[in-house]
Amino acid sequence: MNINISNKSDLPIYEQIKVQIKDQIMSGELCENEYLPSIRQLAKDLGFSVITTTRAYSDLENEGFIATVQGKGTYVLARDNNMIREQYLVRIEDAFLKALDYAKVAKIQNEELVEILKNLIGGK
């Protein structure tokens, strides 16, 4: 598991950890039933507090990506294709919202936006 923390990011450290672990699970880089470092070990490896790593793991557990078994550790749950699809849909909607904000500032009409999207889809 590879986690890189950026001091320049707008995201809090626990969120950066969470996002990177989630991305590795969604991409298959972290496999189903694979054990993650303990909260204490991850905190030590990254050089941050146990509170920070606890928050990241807790959020991931609440979102259904990982599970913790007392005495055994924390592991990656089976990837639910519907859950992964939903996560990607949220990201796509966020990207579209950002694009719409840019379009408003640049005074780009909806028809032109649709044409841009059609061209992008056709080019893939």
Backbone as JSON, one array per atom type, in Angstrom:
{
  "sequence": "MNINISNKSDLPIYEQIKVQIKDQIMSGELCENEYLPSIRQLAKDLGFSVITTTRAYSDLENEGFIATVQGKGTYVLARDNNMIREQYLVRIEDAFLKALDYAKVAKIQNEELVEILKNLIGGK",
  "N": [[0.86, -1.17, 0.0], [0.61, 2.12, -0.92], [0.95, 5.36, 0.15], [0.82, 8.78, -0.27], [1.28, 11.82, 1.2], [0.33, 15.15, 0.85], [1.36, 18.36, 1.69], [0.43, 20.53, 0.44], [-2.11, 20.04, -0.36], [-5.64, 20.67, -0.32], [-7.18, 19.0, 1.1], [-7.77, 17.49, 4.3], [-5.36, 15.59, 6.23], [-6.27, 13.02, 7.09], [-8.28, 12.61, 5.24], [-6.89, 12.55, 2.84], [-5.49, 10.17, 3.2], [-7.64, 8.37, 3.37], [-8.88, 8.68, 0.81], [-6.83, 7.8, -0.89], [-6.48, 5.12, -0.11], [-9.04, 4.16, -0.69], [-9.09, 4.58, -3.48], [-7.12, 2.75, -4.23], [-8.36, 0.38, -3.53], [-10.64, 0.43, -5.17], [-9.45, 0.32, -7.67], [-8.4, -2.17, -7.66], [-5.88, -2.59, -6.82], [-5.45, -2.96, -4.11], [-6.47, -5.89, -2.81], [-9.42, -7.96, -2.33], [-9.98, -9.15, 0.93], [-7.38, -8.62, 1.67], [-5.03, -7.76, 4.11], [-4.64, -4.73, 5.88], [-2.2, -2.34, 7.08], [-1.91, -2.03, 10.64], [-3.67, 0.44, 12.57], [-1.94, 1.81, 14.29], [0.55, 1.1, 13.16], [0.35, 2.2, 10.58], [0.12, 4.91, 11.23], [2.65, 5.3, 12.36], [4.3, 4.67, 10.15], [3.59, 6.72, 8.36], [4.1, 8.94, 9.83], [2.26, 10.39, 11.3], [-0.4, 11.15, 13.66], [-2.09, 8.65, 15.65], [-4.75, 9.21, 15.9], [-5.37, 10.47, 13.49], [-5.03, 8.4, 11.56], [-6.88, 6.63, 12.56], [-9.28, 7.97, 12.09], [-9.35, 7.96, 9.28], [-9.5, 5.17, 8.72], [-11.87, 4.58, 10.07], [-13.78, 6.07, 8.63], [-13.54, 4.75, 6.13], [-14.42, 2.24, 6.87], [-17.07, 2.8, 7.62], [-18.04, 3.47, 5.12], [-18.03, 1.07, 3.87], [-15.77, -0.14, 2.73], [-13.68, -1.37, 4.1], [-13.08, -3.66, 6.84], [-12.82, -4.27, 10.34], [-11.58, -6.67, 12.48], [-11.62, -7.6, 15.73], [-8.6, -8.3, 17.27], [-7.59, -9.53, 15.01], [-7.22, -7.75, 12.88], [-7.39, -5.25, 10.23], [-9.05, -5.46, 7.17], [-9.56, -5.61, 3.58], [-12.77, -5.37, 2.25], [-14.96, -7.38, 0.19], [-15.32, -6.29, -3.13], [-18.06, -4.54, -4.04], [-19.73, -4.35, -6.94], [-21.83, -2.59, -7.56], [-21.55, -0.66, -5.56], [-19.04, 0.37, -6.19], [-19.56, 1.38, -8.74], [-21.38, 3.38, -8.05], [-19.72, 5.07, -6.54], [-18.02, 5.99, -8.56], [-19.9, 7.3, -10.16], [-20.58, 9.44, -8.5], [-18.15, 10.83, -8.52], [-18.03, 11.52, -11.24], [-20.29, 13.18, -11.47], [-19.44, 15.27, -9.8], [-17.28, 16.2, -11.31], [-18.63, 17.07, -13.6], [-20.15, 19.13, -12.47], [-18.14, 20.92, -11.77], [-17.18, 21.5, -14.33], [-19.44, 22.76, -15.37], [-19.48, 25.06, -13.79], [-17.13, 26.31, -14.73], [-17.95, 26.73, -17.35], [-20.02, 28.58, -17.03], [-18.62, 30.81, -16.13], [-17.07, 31.31, -18.36], [-19.04, 31.86, -20.13], [-20.15, 29.89, -21.83], [-22.4, 28.24, -23.87], [-25.08, 25.83, -23.27], [-25.51, 24.07, -25.45], [-23.05, 24.06, -26.71], [-21.53, 22.88, -24.73], [-22.66, 20.32, -24.67], [-21.91, 19.48, -27.2], [-19.12, 19.43, -26.89], [-18.91, 17.34, -25.02], [-19.96, 15.22, -26.55], [-17.98, 15.07, -28.54], [-15.78, 14.35, -26.97], [-16.61, 11.85, -26.04], [-16.86, 10.49, -28.44], [-14.24, 10.47, -29.25], [-12.96, 8.65, -27.67]],
  "CA": [[0.0, 0.0, 0.0], [1.42, 3.32, -1.08], [0.2, 6.58, 0.47], [1.63, 10.0, -0.34], [0.58, 12.96, 1.79], [0.79, 16.44, 0.34], [1.08, 19.51, 2.54], [-0.19, 21.55, -0.42], [-3.48, 19.65, -0.65], [-6.71, 21.29, 0.45], [-7.8, 17.95, 1.9], [-7.09, 17.15, 5.55], [-4.5, 14.41, 6.11], [-7.05, 11.78, 7.19], [-9.04, 12.49, 4.0], [-5.93, 12.11, 1.83], [-5.26, 8.74, 3.45], [-8.87, 7.67, 3.01], [-9.07, 8.72, -0.64], [-5.82, 6.98, -1.55], [-6.8, 3.71, 0.15], [-10.26, 3.88, -1.45], [-8.7, 4.48, -4.88], [-6.38, 1.49, -4.42], [-9.34, -0.7, -3.45], [-11.49, 0.5, -6.36], [-8.66, -0.06, -8.85], [-7.98, -3.56, -7.52], [-4.5, -2.62, -6.32], [-5.63, -3.64, -2.83], [-7.41, -6.98, -3.14], [-10.38, -8.46, -1.35], [-9.42, -9.9, 2.07], [-6.0, -8.22, 1.95], [-4.92, -7.05, 5.38], [-4.01, -3.41, 5.87], [-1.41, -2.12, 8.28], [-2.69, -1.6, 11.8], [-3.78, 1.89, 12.72], [-0.69, 2.29, 14.89], [1.65, 0.94, 12.2], [0.18, 3.18, 9.52], [0.47, 6.21, 11.82], [4.12, 5.33, 12.5], [4.9, 4.71, 8.8], [3.33, 8.01, 7.73], [4.58, 10.02, 10.7], [1.13, 11.17, 11.81], [-0.98, 10.63, 14.89], [-3.02, 7.52, 15.6], [-6.08, 9.8, 15.72], [-5.52, 10.73, 12.06], [-5.24, 7.14, 10.84], [-8.14, 6.06, 13.06], [-10.37, 8.65, 11.38], [-9.36, 7.46, 7.9], [-10.0, 3.79, 8.75], [-13.26, 4.62, 10.51], [-14.56, 6.52, 7.48], [-13.54, 3.68, 5.14], [-15.27, 1.17, 7.39], [-18.45, 3.28, 7.51], [-18.4, 3.48, 3.7], [-18.1, -0.31, 3.4], [-14.58, -0.57, 1.99], [-12.83, -2.21, 4.94], [-13.67, -4.13, 8.09], [-11.85, -4.55, 11.37], [-11.93, -7.78, 13.36], [-10.84, -7.48, 16.97], [-7.56, -9.31, 17.43], [-7.08, -10.02, 13.72], [-6.77, -6.63, 12.07], [-8.27, -4.58, 9.29], [-8.87, -6.03, 5.84], [-10.38, -5.07, 2.49], [-13.99, -6.11, 2.0], [-15.23, -7.72, -1.21], [-15.77, -5.13, -3.89], [-19.43, -4.59, -4.54], [-19.71, -3.6, -8.2], [-22.79, -1.48, -7.49], [-20.96, 0.38, -4.72], [-17.96, 1.0, -6.95], [-20.2, 2.17, -9.78], [-21.95, 4.57, -7.39], [-18.6, 5.95, -6.2], [-17.58, 6.64, -9.79], [-20.95, 8.23, -10.57], [-20.42, 10.65, -7.68], [-16.98, 11.56, -9.04], [-18.4, 12.07, -12.53], [-21.18, 14.31, -11.21], [-18.61, 16.36, -9.28], [-16.51, 16.75, -12.44], [-19.57, 17.82, -14.42], [-20.48, 20.38, -11.77], [-16.99, 21.81, -11.91], [-17.18, 21.93, -15.73], [-20.53, 23.73, -15.52], [-19.02, 26.32, -13.19], [-16.2, 26.92, -15.69], [-18.72, 27.16, -18.52], [-20.74, 29.8, -16.66], [-17.65, 31.91, -16.09], [-16.64, 31.58, -19.74], [-20.25, 32.13, -20.92], [-20.31, 28.85, -22.84], [-23.8, 27.8, -23.92], [-25.32, 24.41, -23.04], [-25.36, 23.33, -26.69], [-21.62, 23.89, -26.93], [-21.08, 21.89, -23.75], [-23.11, 19.01, -25.15], [-21.06, 19.15, -28.35], [-17.81, 19.07, -26.34], [-19.04, 16.01, -24.44], [-20.1, 14.26, -27.66], [-16.66, 14.92, -29.15], [-14.94, 13.59, -26.05], [-17.08, 10.45, -26.05], [-16.52, 9.94, -29.76], [-12.78, 10.36, -29.39], [-12.42, 7.61, -26.77]],
  "C": [[0.9, 1.23, 0.0], [0.56, 4.55, -0.83], [1.17, 7.75, 0.48], [0.8, 11.17, 0.17], [1.2, 14.25, 1.27], [0.4, 17.56, 1.31], [0.37, 20.62, 1.76], [-1.65, 21.25, -0.73], [-4.46, 20.41, 0.23], [-7.39, 20.28, 1.38], [-7.04, 17.74, 3.21], [-6.33, 15.83, 5.38], [-5.32, 13.12, 6.15], [-7.83, 11.54, 5.89], [-8.12, 12.04, 2.86], [-5.65, 10.62, 1.96], [-6.46, 7.93, 2.98], [-9.04, 7.57, 1.5], [-8.07, 7.8, -1.34], [-6.06, 5.49, -1.31], [-8.03, 3.31, -0.66], [-9.93, 3.7, -2.93], [-7.99, 3.16, -5.16], [-7.32, 0.29, -4.33], [-10.17, -0.74, -4.73], [-10.74, 0.06, -7.61], [-8.23, -1.52, -8.81], [-6.54, -3.71, -7.06], [-4.45, -3.27, -4.93], [-6.76, -4.65, -3.04], [-8.32, -7.33, -1.97], [-9.66, -9.36, -0.33], [-7.96, -9.58, 2.37], [-5.97, -7.42, 3.25], [-4.16, -5.75, 5.19], [-3.13, -3.29, 7.1], [-2.32, -1.72, 9.43], [-2.72, -0.08, 11.84], [-2.49, 2.47, 13.27], [0.48, 2.2, 13.91], [1.56, 1.96, 11.08], [0.55, 4.58, 10.02], [1.99, 6.36, 11.92], [4.78, 5.47, 11.12], [4.75, 6.08, 8.15], [3.85, 9.19, 8.55], [3.47, 10.94, 11.18], [0.54, 10.5, 13.03], [-1.92, 9.46, 14.62], [-4.43, 8.04, 15.37], [-6.37, 10.02, 14.23], [-5.82, 9.44, 11.3], [-6.53, 6.45, 11.3], [-9.32, 6.67, 12.31], [-10.48, 8.14, 9.95], [-9.95, 6.05, 7.85], [-11.47, 3.76, 9.13], [-14.17, 5.04, 9.36], [-14.66, 5.42, 6.42], [-14.42, 2.51, 5.58], [-16.74, 1.56, 7.27], [-18.95, 3.27, 6.07], [-18.41, 2.08, 3.09], [-16.91, -0.8, 2.6], [-13.7, -1.52, 2.78], [-13.62, -2.67, 6.16], [-12.54, -4.43, 9.06], [-12.39, -5.66, 12.26], [-11.01, -7.71, 14.56], [-9.85, -8.63, 17.07], [-6.96, -9.82, 16.13], [-6.57, -8.9, 12.83], [-7.84, -6.1, 11.12], [-7.98, -5.13, 7.89], [-9.86, -5.41, 4.86], [-11.59, -5.97, 2.3], [-14.12, -6.42, 0.5], [-15.77, -6.48, -1.91], [-17.16, -5.38, -4.44], [-19.48, -3.73, -5.79], [-20.69, -2.43, -8.21], [-22.23, -0.33, -6.66], [-19.86, 1.12, -5.48], [-18.54, 1.88, -8.06], [-20.75, 3.47, -9.2], [-20.85, 5.57, -7.03], [-18.11, 6.7, -7.44], [-18.62, 7.63, -10.3], [-20.86, 9.54, -9.79], [-19.25, 11.48, -8.19], [-17.3, 12.23, -10.38], [-19.3, 13.28, -12.35], [-20.39, 15.51, -10.69], [-17.82, 17.03, -10.41], [-17.41, 17.57, -13.36], [-19.95, 19.15, -13.78], [-19.35, 21.39, -11.88], [-16.93, 22.36, -13.34], [-18.28, 22.96, -15.97], [-20.16, 25.08, -14.92], [-18.07, 27.05, -14.13], [-16.96, 27.48, -16.89], [-19.48, 28.45, -18.22], [-19.81, 31.0, -16.69], [-17.24, 32.31, -17.51], [-17.81, 31.87, -20.67], [-20.39, 31.17, -22.11], [-21.73, 28.3, -22.74], [-23.9, 26.28, -23.74], [-25.09, 23.57, -24.3], [-23.89, 23.06, -26.98], [-21.04, 22.87, -25.95], [-21.44, 20.48, -24.18], [-22.22, 18.56, -26.31], [-19.66, 18.74, -27.88], [-17.86, 17.65, -25.78], [-19.15, 14.94, -25.52], [-18.76, 14.01, -28.32], [-15.73, 14.1, -28.27], [-15.32, 12.12, -26.03], [-16.69, 9.78, -27.36], [-15.04, 9.69, -29.94], [-12.18, 9.26, -28.54], [-12.53, 6.25, -27.39]]
}
